[in-house]
Structures are given as structure tokens and as C-alpha cells.
Amino acid sequence: MAAALAREIYGPRHNPGTAPDSLITTGGTESNQLALLLARETHGGSVRLVCGANAHHSLARAAWLLGLPDPVVVPAPAGTLHPAALDEVLSHLPGPLLVAATAGTTDAGLIDPLPEIAARCAAHGARLHIDAAYGGGLLFSDRHRTRLAGLDTADTVTLDLHKLGWQPVAAGLLAVKDRRDLTALRHRADYLNAADDTEAGLPDLLGRSLRTTRRPDVLKLAVTLRTLGRSGLGALVDQVCARAREFAALIDEHPGFQLHARPAISTVLFRPTGATDDTVAAVRRALLTDGRAVLGRARLDGRLWLKATLLNPQTGPADLAALLHLVAARQATLVEGHTTR
């Protein structure tokens, strides 16, 4: 099943020795850590991470954990990694280099220009990792999968199907273009994967994870994929992306709210019109502690935004309108309370 998901990214390969493969992980953080580990071992124990300012925090933390140099962070003022800025950085850095791009940023769900980034990496001989923990689920949708063009150029790809895969955690994967990269994880403990047992056909899972004891998380992925298939999952992806566009339109038409931008996937950023950042933060905390709504937060363009990431395909127009009503009512209560003090 893990190999099948890798083939969904990379397609079939004619040479079994270099076929794609994937590992089950606890989520995007572990997948990103493994991607840096494999890059380090592929390059003889040394590699420099280059990523955009929009990259997930786990990448820089993984570099620290693995004893790698401090990452080189490329500014991303528009929210995505700019290919020309990346090219400039790669032109002046000694190798070996690992570039990390993002397909579905944490703040706004934006997708880096993957084909252009891949071309820069190829020109400079840099290895490419794509963190698609959020956006990778677009692969299931015939309507949206073209937005991940270039994903198959990456040496490694992070997926996390507890987002656009509707799995309970843990449901992470790390896909590799060339399964030979996984030899760095080989490990032998006679009581678990003795050579004669492996030769006799018993599975050797110790060399496919940094963990020993672990849950059979691949089972729930297999059941979901066999039950719904790619088309069934794709239909769910289409639904939540459509709901996000509807929610964005509702916000845009409401005089009491400001929309940050049209959603790239299913994340919508908004804020009450004229509210201060302190008020935005207080509204979010109040709704959370009241048990009325769980909204994220994102700081973009120098301001704090409420973040709604729509992942429930059953969400309807009435739910979206109710959420806006809750935010507006809680803001009014806070403003009134502040005024009367």
C-alpha cells in the first residue's frame, strides 16, 4: 500500500531497482526529518538545507536535530518560494544542497511554483524535497491534481493523510523517488530481522523506520483506499475545496469581514473589518474556550488573521454562515465589554 501511494506521485518505473517507495510515519514532522536524514546520508553525511520563509517549522528543527548547518532561508514575501530568489541563493552556495519546497503552506495553504523550483534545483545539482503534508491530497482529485505539477520531480515527498485523506492520526508518509535511498535506514537486530528469516521471506520492517514498536497505521489507509478508491477520495477533496471557495465568497460579500485572498486549497483567512490584532486574537480564544468554534491563526502581511481550514465534506452553507455569525457576535461582545469598562 505504501508503495502504491508512492506510485501515485511518481508513476510506474520500468526498473524495479530504482522504483519509488514510501514509508509510513507519524506525520509531516517525522517525514520531514527522514527526508533530511536521507539527504544527509546520500551526500556522505553533509548537506545544507535551503527553504523559503514559508516552510514548515519542522524542517529547520530537523536540521538542528541532525547536526546540519543552519538552514538558508529565502524570503517569501508573497507567501511562496520565488524561483528567481532561489536561483540567486543556489548560485552562491557551495554544495551539497537540499531545497525544500511546500505544497500547502501552514498559514494559507499556498503551493510553491514546483516546476520552476525543480528546474532551478536541476540546474544547480541540488536535491529537492517537497513538503506536501497538506496539499498532497490534491493528487486524488482529477480536477485539482494538475496544481501539483512538478511533484514527481522531487527526490522525497512528505504526505500527511490525516488532512486531505480523512485519517485519524497517525497517517504520515515519506515517498522517495528511488528506493535505493532507503538503504541508509538499514539496521540489523537478530531477534527482529535475522538474515536467515529475511532470506526465508519474513518481512523486514526494522529497516523501514527509525521506530521499533509502532502501530499498523498502514491498515487504515489500505481500508480507506480500497473502500473509496482514488475517485472517492477525489470527490471529497473537490467538496472541501468547493466549500472553501463558497466560504471565501460569503466573507467577501459581508461588510463586517475582510477576506485575505481566494483560497488555494481549503484554507480561508479572514478577520473582522477594522478589528485590531488584539481583538482578533481575543475572539479566537473566546470561541475556543467557550467550545463554540475552533479557528486557527496566521500572521500575514503584518496582520493577524483567523484561519478556517475546511476538511469536513459534510459542511454546508448554513454551517459557514453560522461560523461567521459566531465570530461577529463574539467580537461585538468583546468590544462592548471593553467600551463599558
KEFI-766577 format. One record per residue (C-alpha): residue in three letters; x, y, z. Coordinates in nm, 4 decimals. Example, Ala and Ser with C-alpha at 12.3 -4.5 7.8 and 13.67 -1.06 7.14 Angstrom:
// residues 2
{ALA; {1.2300; -0.4500; 0.7800}}
{SER; {1.3670; -0.1060; 0.7140}}
***
This chain:
// residues 341
{MET; {0.0000; 0.0000; 0.0000}}
{ALA; {0.2821; 0.2415; 0.0837}}
{ALA; {0.4478; 0.1651; -0.2499}}
{ALA; {0.1166; 0.2220; -0.4286}}
{LEU; {0.0926; 0.5724; -0.2806}}
{ALA; {0.4470; 0.6420; -0.3979}}
{ARG; {0.3490; 0.5352; -0.7493}}
{GLU; {0.0569; 0.7800; -0.7290}}
{ILE; {0.3208; 1.0538; -0.7050}}
{TYR; {0.5930; 0.9226; -0.9321}}
{GLY; {0.4095; 0.6901; -1.1671}}
{PRO; {0.5323; 0.3400; -1.2587}}
{ARG; {0.9019; 0.2809; -1.3171}}
{HIS; {1.0371; 0.0170; -1.5511}}
{ASN; {1.3454; -0.0590; -1.3409}}
{PRO; {1.2373; -0.2305; -1.0160}}
{GLY; {1.5700; -0.1416; -0.8549}}
{THR; {1.5024; 0.2304; -0.8823}}
{ALA; {1.1256; 0.2169; -0.8357}}
{PRO; {0.9593; 0.4665; -0.5985}}
{ASP; {0.8659; 0.3616; -0.2485}}
{SER; {0.7309; 0.5157; 0.0703}}
{LEU; {0.7488; 0.4790; 0.4458}}
{ILE; {0.4672; 0.5120; 0.6978}}
{THR; {0.5393; 0.7844; 0.9548}}
{THR; {0.3641; 0.9558; 1.2442}}
{GLY; {0.3026; 1.2683; 1.0353}}
{GLY; {0.4600; 1.5551; 0.8469}}
{THR; {0.7207; 1.6316; 1.1111}}
{GLU; {0.8696; 1.2806; 1.1102}}
{SER; {0.8525; 1.2658; 0.7306}}
{ASN; {1.0447; 1.5913; 0.7002}}
{GLN; {1.3040; 1.4672; 0.9490}}
{LEU; {1.3509; 1.1477; 0.7490}}
{ALA; {1.3811; 1.3454; 0.4251}}
{LEU; {1.6703; 1.5462; 0.5706}}
{LEU; {1.8291; 1.2312; 0.7121}}
{LEU; {1.8188; 1.0557; 0.3737}}
{ALA; {1.9619; 1.3656; 0.2043}}
{ARG; {2.2436; 1.3809; 0.4585}}
{GLU; {2.3321; 1.0142; 0.4130}}
{THR; {2.3057; 1.0330; 0.0332}}
{HIS; {2.5636; 1.3123; 0.0353}}
{GLY; {2.8055; 1.1417; 0.2705}}
{GLY; {2.6922; 1.2964; 0.5958}}
{SER; {2.6739; 1.6624; 0.4939}}
{VAL; {2.4056; 1.8736; 0.3286}}
{ARG; {2.2786; 2.2324; 0.3592}}
{LEU; {1.9051; 2.2969; 0.3741}}
{VAL; {1.7638; 2.5814; 0.1641}}
{CYS; {1.3973; 2.6657; 0.2189}}
{GLY; {1.1520; 2.9504; 0.1909}}
{ALA; {1.0365; 3.1616; 0.4816}}
{ASN; {0.7014; 2.9882; 0.4260}}
{ALA; {0.8423; 2.6426; 0.5046}}
{HIS; {0.7097; 2.4335; 0.7926}}
{HIS; {0.8935; 2.4819; 1.1214}}
{SER; {0.9797; 2.1106; 1.1407}}
{LEU; {1.2362; 2.1445; 0.8609}}
{ALA; {1.4609; 2.3859; 1.0488}}
{ARG; {1.4163; 2.1788; 1.3618}}
{ALA; {1.5152; 1.8628; 1.1748}}
{ALA; {1.8333; 2.0328; 1.0517}}
{TRP; {1.9181; 2.1205; 1.4114}}
{LEU; {1.8362; 1.7694; 1.5325}}
{LEU; {2.0590; 1.6103; 1.2659}}
{GLY; {2.3527; 1.8409; 1.3327}}
{LEU; {2.3289; 2.0121; 0.9946}}
{PRO; {2.4293; 2.3743; 0.9312}}
{ASP; {2.1696; 2.6431; 0.9928}}
{PRO; {1.9227; 2.6489; 0.7023}}
{VAL; {1.9440; 2.9205; 0.4414}}
{VAL; {1.6032; 3.0853; 0.4404}}
{VAL; {1.4857; 3.2504; 0.1189}}
{PRO; {1.2347; 3.5347; 0.1706}}
{ALA; {0.8825; 3.4596; 0.0504}}
{PRO; {0.7014; 3.7947; 0.0664}}
{ALA; {0.4123; 3.6725; -0.1493}}
{GLY; {0.3746; 3.3586; 0.0631}}
{THR; {0.5511; 3.1226; -0.1792}}
{LEU; {0.9129; 3.0453; -0.2598}}
{HIS; {1.0201; 3.2663; -0.5516}}
{PRO; {1.2238; 3.0749; -0.8147}}
{ALA; {1.4438; 3.3742; -0.9075}}
{ALA; {1.5332; 3.4380; -0.5425}}
{LEU; {1.6072; 3.0672; -0.5001}}
{ASP; {1.8263; 3.0693; -0.8108}}
{GLU; {2.0269; 3.3597; -0.6701}}
{VAL; {2.0869; 3.1754; -0.3432}}
{LEU; {2.1822; 2.8480; -0.5139}}
{SER; {2.4291; 3.0325; -0.7374}}
{HIS; {2.6367; 3.1410; -0.4382}}
{LEU; {2.6159; 2.8448; -0.2021}}
{PRO; {2.8605; 2.5544; -0.2039}}
{GLY; {2.7028; 2.2094; -0.2207}}
{PRO; {2.5702; 1.9659; -0.1396}}
{LEU; {2.2322; 2.1372; -0.1089}}
{LEU; {1.8786; 2.0263; -0.0270}}
{VAL; {1.5967; 2.2555; -0.1354}}
{ALA; {1.2647; 2.2168; 0.0475}}
{ALA; {0.9541; 2.3445; -0.1304}}
{THR; {0.5984; 2.3423; 0.0042}}
{ALA; {0.2702; 2.2263; -0.1464}}
{GLY; {0.0160; 2.3600; 0.1002}}
{THR; {0.1674; 2.6095; 0.3423}}
{THR; {0.0636; 2.6056; 0.7063}}
{ASP; {-0.0661; 2.9627; 0.7095}}
{ALA; {-0.2625; 2.9986; 0.3862}}
{GLY; {-0.2385; 2.6637; 0.2069}}
{LEU; {-0.0341; 2.8092; -0.0794}}
{ILE; {0.1580; 2.5935; -0.3276}}
{ASP; {0.5098; 2.6887; -0.4326}}
{PRO; {0.5778; 2.7017; -0.8097}}
{LEU; {0.7063; 2.3448; -0.8153}}
{PRO; {0.8131; 2.3073; -1.1840}}
{GLU; {1.0194; 2.6259; -1.1729}}
{ILE; {1.1802; 2.5284; -0.8417}}
{ALA; {1.2602; 2.1821; -0.9768}}
{ALA; {1.4263; 2.3384; -1.2810}}
{ARG; {1.6480; 2.5546; -1.0564}}
{CYS; {1.7430; 2.2526; -0.8476}}
{ALA; {1.8335; 2.0540; -1.1592}}
{ALA; {2.0432; 2.3409; -1.2941}}
{HIS; {2.2428; 2.3670; -0.9715}}
{GLY; {2.2594; 1.9970; -0.8858}}
{ALA; {2.0543; 2.0412; -0.5681}}
{ARG; {1.8394; 1.7692; -0.4196}}
{LEU; {1.4677; 1.8536; -0.3918}}
{HIS; {1.2245; 1.7719; -0.1122}}
{ILE; {0.8592; 1.8794; -0.1314}}
{ASP; {0.6555; 1.9061; 0.1848}}
{ALA; {0.3049; 1.8218; 0.0617}}
{ALA; {0.1684; 1.7239; 0.4026}}
{TYR; {-0.1425; 1.9327; 0.3378}}
{GLY; {-0.1661; 1.9708; -0.0387}}
{GLY; {-0.0662; 1.6166; -0.1318}}
{GLY; {-0.4286; 1.5042; -0.1084}}
{LEU; {-0.4998; 1.7009; -0.4277}}
{LEU; {-0.3442; 1.4035; -0.6087}}
{PHE; {-0.6685; 1.2128; -0.5602}}
{SER; {-0.8705; 1.4752; -0.7495}}
{ASP; {-0.8777; 1.4779; -1.1290}}
{ARG; {-0.9911; 1.8404; -1.1063}}
{HIS; {-0.7121; 1.9636; -0.8786}}
{ARG; {-0.4145; 1.7279; -0.9206}}
{THR; {-0.2640; 1.9408; -1.2001}}
{ARG; {-0.1886; 2.2024; -0.9361}}
{LEU; {0.0761; 1.9614; -0.8073}}
{ALA; {0.2598; 1.9513; -1.1410}}
{GLY; {0.6276; 1.9042; -1.0634}}
{LEU; {0.5699; 1.6939; -0.7534}}
{ASP; {0.7145; 1.3915; -0.9325}}
{THR; {1.0490; 1.5700; -0.9773}}
{ALA; {1.1196; 1.5659; -0.6030}}
{ASP; {1.3648; 1.3180; -0.4544}}
{THR; {1.1408; 1.2921; -0.1486}}
{VAL; {0.7820; 1.3987; -0.0743}}
{THR; {0.6028; 1.4383; 0.2582}}
{LEU; {0.2358; 1.3419; 0.2768}}
{ASP; {0.0035; 1.3505; 0.5769}}
{LEU; {-0.3315; 1.1893; 0.5099}}
{HIS; {-0.4932; 1.2978; 0.8344}}
{LYS; {-0.5642; 1.6179; 0.6404}}
{LEU; {-0.6922; 1.5646; 0.2844}}
{GLY; {-0.7108; 1.1905; 0.3418}}
{TRP; {-0.9535; 1.1892; 0.6357}}
{GLN; {-0.7482; 0.9540; 0.8507}}
{PRO; {-0.7108; 0.9648; 1.2290}}
{VAL; {-0.3523; 1.0318; 1.3300}}
{ALA; {-0.1010; 0.8913; 1.2706}}
{ALA; {-0.1207; 0.8868; 0.8905}}
{GLY; {0.2032; 1.0290; 0.7531}}
{LEU; {0.4152; 0.9062; 0.4647}}
{LEU; {0.7519; 0.9848; 0.3159}}
{ALA; {0.7713; 0.8946; -0.0518}}
{VAL; {1.1063; 0.8502; -0.2268}}
{LYS; {1.1661; 0.8612; -0.5996}}
{ASP; {1.4422; 0.5995; -0.5788}}
{ARG; {1.4021; 0.3224; -0.3233}}
{ARG; {1.7790; 0.2834; -0.3046}}
{ASP; {1.7818; 0.5974; -0.0888}}
{LEU; {1.6217; 0.3910; 0.1860}}
{THR; {1.9341; 0.1778; 0.2306}}
{ALA; {2.0526; 0.4415; 0.4789}}
{LEU; {1.7868; 0.3123; 0.7189}}
{ARG; {1.9012; -0.0491; 0.7101}}
{HIS; {1.9581; -0.1918; 1.0553}}
{ARG; {2.0016; -0.5417; 1.1892}}
{ALA; {1.8847; -0.6829; 1.5215}}
{ASP; {1.8973; -1.0612; 1.5190}}
{TYR; {1.5862; -1.1102; 1.7303}}
{LEU; {1.3789; -0.8956; 1.4921}}
{ASN; {1.5188; -0.9381; 1.1409}}
{ALA; {1.7763; -1.2117; 1.1357}}
{ALA; {1.9317; -1.2597; 0.7937}}
{ASP; {1.8044; -1.6146; 0.7520}}
{ASP; {1.4484; -1.5057; 0.8418}}
{THR; {1.4644; -1.2282; 0.5846}}
{GLU; {1.6009; -1.4670; 0.3224}}
{ALA; {1.3162; -1.7048; 0.4034}}
{GLY; {1.0660; -1.4324; 0.3150}}
{LEU; {0.9696; -1.2837; 0.6529}}
{PRO; {0.9175; -0.9061; 0.6238}}
{ASP; {1.1985; -0.6819; 0.7445}}
{LEU; {1.0302; -0.3712; 0.8836}}
{LEU; {1.3197; -0.2623; 1.1056}}
{GLY; {1.4979; -0.1114; 0.8082}}
{ARG; {1.1945; 0.0925; 0.7082}}
{SER; {1.1603; 0.3163; 1.0104}}
{LEU; {1.3592; 0.4794; 1.2881}}
{ARG; {1.0986; 0.3399; 1.5270}}
{THR; {1.0790; -0.0181; 1.6503}}
{THR; {0.7395; -0.0652; 1.8138}}
{ARG; {0.4736; 0.1065; 1.6064}}
{ARG; {0.1073; 0.0805; 1.5214}}
{PRO; {-0.0146; -0.0771; 1.1959}}
{ASP; {-0.1215; 0.2621; 1.0606}}
{VAL; {-0.0995; 0.1444; 0.7020}}
{LEU; {-0.4082; -0.0731; 0.7647}}
{LYS; {-0.6498; 0.2186; 0.7922}}
{LEU; {-0.5004; 0.3748; 0.4791}}
{ALA; {-0.5469; 0.0481; 0.2925}}
{VAL; {-0.9076; 0.0106; 0.4096}}
{THR; {-0.9928; 0.3681; 0.3075}}
{LEU; {-0.8311; 0.3395; -0.0340}}
{ARG; {-0.9919; 0.0015; -0.1053}}
{THR; {-1.3321; 0.1297; 0.0068}}
{LEU; {-1.3373; 0.4703; -0.1624}}
{GLY; {-1.0655; 0.4374; -0.4248}}
{ARG; {-0.8905; 0.7388; -0.5734}}
{SER; {-1.2141; 0.8668; -0.7269}}
{GLY; {-1.3982; 0.8514; -0.3951}}
{LEU; {-1.1246; 1.0398; -0.2135}}
{GLY; {-1.1017; 1.2808; -0.5050}}
{ALA; {-1.4705; 1.3618; -0.4713}}
{LEU; {-1.4156; 1.4509; -0.1045}}
{VAL; {-1.1224; 1.6743; -0.1990}}
{ASP; {-1.3387; 1.8507; -0.4561}}
{GLN; {-1.6112; 1.9050; -0.1974}}
{VAL; {-1.3941; 2.0713; 0.0670}}
{CYS; {-1.2205; 2.2886; -0.1916}}
{ALA; {-1.5622; 2.3999; -0.3178}}
{ARG; {-1.6802; 2.4742; 0.0376}}
{ALA; {-1.3707; 2.6882; 0.0938}}
{ARG; {-1.4454; 2.8931; -0.2176}}
{GLU; {-1.8057; 2.9357; -0.1020}}
{PHE; {-1.6907; 3.0468; 0.2426}}
{ALA; {-1.4477; 3.2946; 0.0888}}
{ALA; {-1.7275; 3.4396; -0.1268}}
{LEU; {-1.9527; 3.4690; 0.1799}}
{ILE; {-1.6819; 3.6600; 0.3650}}
{ASP; {-1.6043; 3.8812; 0.0685}}
{GLU; {-1.9695; 3.9837; 0.0414}}
{HIS; {-2.0067; 4.0550; 0.4143}}
{PRO; {-1.9371; 4.4179; 0.5131}}
{GLY; {-1.8271; 4.3113; 0.8595}}
{PHE; {-1.5389; 4.0927; 0.7426}}
{GLN; {-1.2247; 4.1142; 0.5343}}
{LEU; {-1.1007; 3.8239; 0.3207}}
{HIS; {-0.7263; 3.7777; 0.2878}}
{ALA; {-0.7279; 3.6062; -0.0526}}
{ARG; {-0.9058; 3.3449; -0.2601}}
{PRO; {-0.8265; 3.0041; -0.1065}}
{ALA; {-0.5568; 2.7980; -0.2767}}
{ILE; {-0.6798; 2.4677; -0.1301}}
{SER; {-0.9291; 2.4656; 0.1584}}
{THR; {-0.7819; 2.7230; 0.3973}}
{VAL; {-0.9596; 3.0580; 0.4288}}
{LEU; {-0.8078; 3.3544; 0.6122}}
{PHE; {-1.0336; 3.6350; 0.7310}}
{ARG; {-1.0749; 3.8951; 1.0039}}
{PRO; {-1.3431; 4.1341; 1.1286}}
{THR; {-1.3281; 4.4631; 0.9415}}
{GLY; {-1.1446; 4.7298; 1.1386}}
{ALA; {-1.0524; 4.4976; 1.4265}}
{THR; {-0.7159; 4.5202; 1.5970}}
{ASP; {-0.4869; 4.2200; 1.6168}}
{ASP; {-0.5577; 4.2002; 1.9906}}
{THR; {-0.9300; 4.1770; 1.9191}}
{VAL; {-0.8780; 3.9089; 1.6530}}
{ALA; {-0.6718; 3.7026; 1.8976}}
{ALA; {-0.9265; 3.7525; 2.1761}}
{VAL; {-1.2193; 3.6485; 1.9538}}
{ARG; {-1.0392; 3.3266; 1.8587}}
{ARG; {-0.9555; 3.2390; 2.2199}}
{ALA; {-1.3081; 3.3178; 2.3379}}
{LEU; {-1.4700; 3.0921; 2.0777}}
{LEU; {-1.2229; 2.8170; 2.1656}}
{THR; {-1.2714; 2.8358; 2.5424}}
{ASP; {-1.6499; 2.8659; 2.5005}}
{GLY; {-1.6449; 2.5475; 2.2945}}
{ARG; {-1.8238; 2.7182; 2.0052}}
{ALA; {-1.5638; 2.7094; 1.7267}}
{VAL; {-1.2023; 2.6060; 1.6694}}
{LEU; {-1.0227; 2.8512; 1.4426}}
{GLY; {-0.6535; 2.8725; 1.3701}}
{ARG; {-0.4473; 3.1887; 1.3438}}
{ALA; {-0.1979; 3.3150; 1.0910}}
{ARG; {0.0140; 3.6282; 1.0735}}
{LEU; {0.0493; 3.7516; 0.7170}}
{ASP; {0.1009; 4.0959; 0.5646}}
{GLY; {0.1804; 4.2271; 0.9117}}
{ARG; {-0.1643; 4.1425; 1.0495}}
{LEU; {-0.3271; 3.8599; 1.2430}}
{TRP; {-0.5922; 3.6559; 1.0598}}
{LEU; {-0.8431; 3.3955; 1.1674}}
{LYS; {-0.7847; 3.0699; 0.9834}}
{ALA; {-1.0560; 2.8235; 0.8857}}
{THR; {-0.9244; 2.5059; 0.7256}}
{LEU; {-1.2253; 2.3222; 0.5847}}
{LEU; {-1.1793; 1.9449; 0.5886}}
{ASN; {-1.5287; 1.8125; 0.6602}}
{PRO; {-1.7074; 1.7295; 0.3334}}
{GLN; {-2.0405; 1.7449; 0.5167}}
{THR; {-2.0011; 2.1167; 0.5918}}
{GLY; {-2.2829; 2.3112; 0.4282}}
{PRO; {-2.3740; 2.6752; 0.3592}}
{ALA; {-2.5675; 2.7017; 0.6875}}
{ASP; {-2.2582; 2.5933; 0.8833}}
{LEU; {-2.0451; 2.8556; 0.7110}}
{ALA; {-2.2978; 3.1311; 0.7783}}
{ALA; {-2.3252; 3.0183; 1.1412}}
{LEU; {-1.9489; 3.0408; 1.1858}}
{LEU; {-1.9431; 3.3998; 1.0628}}
{HIS; {-2.2325; 3.4818; 1.2930}}
{LEU; {-2.0429; 3.3363; 1.5902}}
{VAL; {-1.7327; 3.5405; 1.5118}}
{ALA; {-1.9319; 3.8611; 1.4657}}
{ALA; {-2.1303; 3.8080; 1.7854}}
{ARG; {-1.8209; 3.7294; 1.9934}}
{GLN; {-1.6413; 4.0348; 1.8582}}
{ALA; {-1.9400; 4.2549; 1.9437}}
{THR; {-1.9445; 4.1166; 2.2990}}
{LEU; {-1.5742; 4.1821; 2.3467}}
{VAL; {-1.5941; 4.5344; 2.2045}}
{GLU; {-1.8976; 4.6129; 2.4192}}
{GLY; {-1.7258; 4.4813; 2.7300}}
{HIS; {-1.4162; 4.6872; 2.6584}}
{THR; {-1.6250; 5.0011; 2.5976}}
{THR; {-1.8197; 4.9737; 2.9242}}
{ARG; {-1.5087; 4.9342; 3.1386}}
***
